[in-house]
Amino acid sequence: MESLVDARGLLCPEPVLMVKREMERLGGKGRIKVLVDSGASKENISRLARSRGWAVTVQGEGPEYTLLLEK
């Protein structure tokens, strides 16, 4: 099952906090698709996910990015 976090239009740290809550809701494993429209959000979410052992795949060149997080 894949969950979706649409964080477009939001400023940091809100996108990171949304992803963190979703990771916790999933019990630390699963698949999360994240939509962002900020390079800073893309980098911060990628850093959070990797620090918690999640694999990160980034799609898009901007201004919108899709991050696929999987553990």
ZIVEN-V834352 format. One record per backbone hydrogen bond with DSSP energy under -1.0 kcal/mol. NH is the residue of the N-H (numbers start at 0). CO is the residue of the C=O. Records with the same first field share a line. If there is no record, write none. Layout:
# ZIVEN-V834352
NH = CO + CO
This chain:
# ZIVEN-V834352
2 = 30
4 = 32
6 = 34
9 = 6
13 = 10
16 = 12
17 = 13
18 = 14
19 = 15
20 = 16
21 = 17
22 = 18
23 = 19
24 = 20
25 = 21
26 = 23
27 = 22
31 = 68
32 = 2
33 = 66
34 = 4
35 = 64
41 = 37
42 = 38
43 = 39
44 = 40
45 = 41
46 = 42
47 = 43
48 = 44
49 = 45
50 = 46
52 = 49
53 = 48
54 = 69
56 = 67
58 = 65
61 = 63
64 = 35
65 = 58
66 = 33
67 = 56
68 = 31
69 = 54
70 = 29
